[in-house]
Amino acid sequence: MSNTDPIRWKQRLQQFAKAEQRLSEALIDGSKVLNRLEQEGVIQRFEYTFELAWKVLKDLLFYEGFDVKSPREVIRQAFVTEYLNEDDTETALDALVKRNLLTHTYEEEVMLEALELIESQFQPMLHRLLKTLEKRAIKS
């Protein structure tokens, strides 16, 4: 598949949209106290949603002629191409770092911190990115 074919990034965008919707659904009732299994489920949903977010960006950037490989490179180029604003770029880079900490969800304090960040910062950034990418998909 050449980088002139929009199919790959648009297919990944559909997967990202579904994942972001599932993450949003898990966070809808912030007043609800989640049990341990639900907390771990939210974290897992965030992990795969974030993974799809940077990969759809990578595919889109490739389609546009950029050869970026790592998640960090992808996020930085997404800022340059204005798919992410400055604040969302910083949030995405922070999410990238924090994602590695999430393997330690057996530590209560780490898990609670992660849940707070997912709800207050990471999911809203992912939602804004999704809306930006959906607008971009309409143009091509």
ABEGO torsion letter per residue (X at the ends): XBAABAAAAAAAAAAAAAAAAAAAAAAABAABBBBAAAAAAAAAAAAAAAAAAAAAAAAAAAAAGBBBABAAAAAAAAAAAGABBAAAAAAAAAAAAAAAAAAAAABAAAAAAAAAAAAAAAAAAAAAAAAAAAAAAAAX
